[in-house]
Amino acid sequence: MLRGSYDFPYASRPSQGRLFNGLDAGSDSEDERAERSGKERDGQGRARMSGDPLRRPPADDRQLSLFVAPLFDIASRDHRDLMERTVVSLGKRPRREPINHEWSEGYFIRTRAENGELGIANMRDYDIIIWLSSQLREKLDRGEAGDGVIRFHPSDLLRAIRRGDGGQDYVFLRNAVQRLWNTTIQANLPHGIFGESRMIDERYAKQRGAQRIIREWDQIEWRDVEWVQITLGAFLVRQVKAGRVLTVNPNYFLLKLDTDRMLYRIARCCAGDNPNGWTFTVQELLNRSGSNATFKEFSRDVREAVARDALPDYSMKLITAASGQPAVQFRITTEARVQKRIRADRRLLKHDPEAWKRQQAERKARVDAECRHAASIDAELFGHRRDRKLKSDQ
């Protein structure tokens, strides 16, 4: 059994099973390619787009396993408090400097890498956390233990986050798990998922220490089937149990650029289902992104993202805020609102058919009342027109 532990140096960690064997020669090829590539010039995911901003889903983009919750039968869920402010690195190039978020109420979130060689987990790595959290929520809904331990076959996870099942995808998975395990988060959020809520206090921060996104991971060989077991960080488990998670559109996993992914997560968390949407200045978005890009560079990326308009469920519009600063308005699309209502109806019909019947009856009564009201107004208007015509004829 292989257990993730900070005592194991990355270079000497043993490898076994399909997830690891035969991949050592290319273990860091993903990072090296990102270092050499000119597509991401400064590590913040600012690649020039050519063609579709969504990558093509894999050919077998369907659920095949009976041992994990089905991909399209449950919603992918992300952590609300980690969506509003990005706590992972944008871009594929390793980020070794910490990500710090501090705001006026005195709260903070700080992300750092325990091992500088590995760097902080990036936005693509975080897809794994979304899937694991979704599986944990499904286990809780079925009444099973919610200790944060998820066992799965690697191919199930890769398909669920809509990646392929080739050798490089297993390289990505192996490296991503190690980066997530290497990443720690320290915070004092107001609702206490990290423990007791407190204002910024450096002495308190040192006492609390940082918590790993992934507490540990094991590779387990069971008969002829190879499994991976991951234990989510305790604060993530508490968030899922407290219901502080939001559904994520499956097409989120197909977004090519991390800028689009970051904007989608902010829109999903803050704009939500509000038909009036939500507005952020570009400077606010830069502060929430955790990016170390300049304002000029980030503004260019945001303008390009608005022009692509690739976010699932949300539209973006460049406006000028009341302060005179450039801003982005996020608004849920009509189609997304309709789809959310349909999905909610299906869930209600599945879990409580009687409640669904009452809901449909209430909707029908409301629509009938609106139709009668509209008909009475039409009749009244028709009567006025008829009376005016009769008077004019006389």
N, C-alpha and C positions, 0 to 999 in steps of 0.2 A: 504494500500500500504506500502511495506517495502522498505526503502531506505538505501543504504549503506552509512554510515557516520562514520567518525572517532570518533564522540562523543558517539557512541554506543559501550559499552564494548562488547567484543566478547562473554563473558560468559553469558551476559544478553540479547543478541540480540533475539527478539521474532522470532518464526518460525511458518509458516503456509503453507498450500498447500502441494502437493505431494512431492515437492522437499525438504521440511523441516519436515513435520509431520512424526512422527514415526521413525525419524532418530537421534533424540537427544541422545538417549542412546549410539549410536555408532558414535557420531559426530567426536570424535578424535581417533577412533579406528584405522584408517589408519595410523596416525602418531605413535600411541603407538605400533602397530605391527611392524612398521619400526624400532622403537627404540629397540624393543626386538629381532628382527630378526637377525640372524647371516649371512643372505645372503648378506647384505650390511654392511660390517664390520666397515666402517668409514664414511658412509654417502655420498660417492662420486659415488655411482652407480657401485662399483666394485664387482658385483656379479659374481660368477663362473658360466659359461654357461654349461648347459648339454642339448644336443639336438639342436633343431632349434633356431637360434638367433631371428627369427621372431615369435611372438605369433600367434596363430591361430585366424583368423578373426571371429567375431560373426556369428551365423548361419543366421541371417537376415541382412547380410552385403549389403543391397540395400536401395535405397531411397524410402521413403514411403509418405513423406509430400508434399502437393501442395503449401505450404505457404513459403517455403524457397527455395533458389536456389539448384538444384539437386546436389547430392554428386558427381556423376561421370560425369556430364555435364559441370562442371566448374572446373578449377584447384584450388587446395589449394595454398594459397599464404602466404609467410613469409616475414618479414621485413628485407630488405637487410642489413641495418646498425646494426641490432641486431643479425644477423647470423654470421658475421665475428668475433664478440667477444660475448661470452656467458654472458648474463645478468641475468640469473636465476640459481637456485641452481641445482647441479647434485646430484641425489639420492633422496630418499624419506624422509630421516631423516631431521627434521627442521634445516634450517641454519639461524642463527640469526645475525652473523657478516656480515658486508657489503661486497659487491663485487666491487672492484675498478679496473678499466682499465685506464691506462695512457700511452701514447706513445710519441715518440720523437717530433712529430710535435706540441706538446703542447695541444692536445685534450684529453678529458677524458669522460668516462662513469662510473657513480657510482650508484650502486643499494643498497637499504637498506629497511629494514622492519620498517614501522611506529609503529607497535605493535610487540614487541619482542616475545610475546607468540605465535603468528601465524607463524612468520618467513617469509623468502623470498619465493616467488613462485618458484616451481621446474619445471623441464623440461616437466613433464607430464601435469602440470597445463597450460603450455604455448601452448599446443595443442588447447586450447580454443581460444587463441588470433589468432592463424593461421586461425581457422574456421571463427571467427568473421570478420577478415580482408578480407577473401575471400568473405564473404557475402556483406561487404561494397563495395568491388570492383565491384561485380556484380550489386549492386544497382546503382552505379555510371555509369556503362556501359548501364544500362537501362534508364538513364536520371533522376533517382530519387534523392531525397535529400541525401546529403552525410554528415550528421551531426554526424555520428558515433553511432547512436542509432540503435541497432539490437534487434528485438523482435522475439522470437522463442519458440518452445516447447522443454523442456529439452531432450526428447528422440531423437529429430532431431539432436541436437548437439552431443549427445553420439554416435549415429550411424555414424555421419559424421566423427568423430575422431576414428571410428572403435572400439568402446567399446560396451559392452553389455547393456542391459536395465533392469538390476536387481537392487536390493536394494543397494548393495555396490557401484554400479556405480553412483547412485544418491547421496550417501554419498561422493564419490570422487568429483562429480560436485559441491555440496554445499561447501565443504572445499576448492576446487580449486578456486572457484570464490572469496571466502573471502581472500585467500592468494594473489590472483592477485590484488584485491582491496587494500590490505595492503602493496603492493610492490610499491615503488617509484623509479623513475630513474631521474638522474640529469646528463646533458651532455652539451657539447659545440661543437657538430659535425660541420664539415666544410661547409656543404650544408644548414645549418640553419633550419632543421626541428624542432629543439627545440627553435627556435627564432633566433636572430641575432648571427652570428658566431663570436666567440672571442677566444683568447688564454686563457690558464689557468689563472685565477684571482680569488683568494679566496673571495675577496669582491664581485665580480660579481657573483660567485657561490652562495653566501648567498642571494644576491638580487633576482636571478632567482628562487631559490628554486627548489624542486624536484616535478616531476609530476607523478601522479598515472598512472599505466598501465590501470586500469579500473577506470573511474571517478566516476561512481555510478552504482548500479544495483537495479532493482525492481523486485518483483514478482507480477504479475498481474493476477487476476482471471476474465476471460471474459466468461460470460455464464457458460457453463459446461466445458470449456477448460481452462487449467491452462497454463500460459505463464511466461517466464522470459524475462526481458528487461535489456540489458546491454549497457552502454555508454562507448565506447572506449576512452582512453586518447587522448587529443587533438593532441599530437605529433604523435601518431599512425595514426590518421585520416589524418594529413597533409602528412605523408609518403605515405599512400595509394593514396591520391589525386595526389601526385607528381609522382606516378608510381614507387616509390622506393620499389617495392615488387618483389619477385621471386616465380615462381611456385615450388611446392613441390610434390614429388612423393607420392601418397596415401599410399604406403607401409611404408613410414616413420613412420606413426602412429602405425605400428605393431612392430617396433624395441623394443626389450625388455630392452636393457641396455642404460643408458643415455650417456655412452661413445660413443656408435655407433651413437646416435642421434646428439651429439655435433660434431662429425667428419663429419657426413653427411651435416650438416648445413654449416660448414666451406667449405667443398668441393663444395657444390652447389653455394655458394657465390663467391668463389675465382677461382675454377677450371672451373666452368660453362660448356660451350659447347666447350671449347678449346681442340682440339684433343691432344695437347702437355701436357695438364694437368697443375698442379701447385704443388710446393713442399714447405713444411714447415719442419723446424727442430722440433724435439720433444719438445725442450725447448720453441719454439714459440707457439706450440700447447698448452703447459701447460699454458703459459701466456694468451692465448686467451680463454682458457676454464673457467677461473675464479675459478678453483679448488684450494683448500688449501692442496692438496695432495703433498707429496714429489716427487722429480724428479724420484726417483727409483720406487715408487708406480705407478706414472703416466706412466712411460716408459713401465712397465709391462702391464698395461691396454691397451696401444696403440699396443703393440706387439700382444696381444691376439685379439684385434679388427682386426688387419691386417690378422691374421690367420683365423678369422671367415669369413672375406670378405663378410659381410652382407649388406653393404650400397646399397640401391637402386640406380641404374644408374651409380655408380662409383666403380672403382677398386682401391685398395691401394697396394703400394709396399714399403717395407723398403729399403732405400738406405743410402749411406753416402754422406753428403753434401760436397761442396767444402771446407768448414771450418773444415771438419773432424768429424762433429757432426752427430749423427744418425738423420735421417729425413724420412718423409713419402711423397711419391709422389701420388697425387690423379689424376685420369684420367677418363674421361667419357667413358663408354663402347660403342662399335659399335652399339649394339642393342638400347641403349638409344638414340644415335644420330638419328638412323633411325626412332624410335618412335616419337621423337620430330619433325622431318620433316613431318611425316604423320599427326600429330596433327595440325601442322601449315597449311598444305594443306587443311585439313578439315575446319579449321576456315576461311581460305580465301575463300573456296568454298561456305561456308554458308553466309558470309557477303558481298562478292564481286565476283559473278560468272564470270564476264567479266575479272577481273584481274586474276582470277584463270586460265581461258582459255589462256590468254596471257602468263602467267607463264609456263603453260604446253607446249605451242608452242615454247617458248624460250628454254626450256629444251630439247624438241625434236630436235630443230635445232642444239643445242650444241652437243647432243649425235650423231646426224647424221654427223656433222663435224668431231667429234672425230673418228667415225667409218671410214669415208672416209680417214682421215689422217692415221689411222692404216692400212687400206687396201693398201694405196699407199706405205707405208713402207714395208709391206709384199711383195707386187709385186716387189718392188725394190730389196729386199733381194733375192726373188726367181729368179729374172733375173740375179743377180750376181752369185748365185749358179749354174744356168743353164749355164752361160758363162764359169765358171770355169770347169764344167763337160765336156763341148764340147772341151775346150782346152786340158783337160787331155786325152780325147778320141783320139784327133788328135796326 
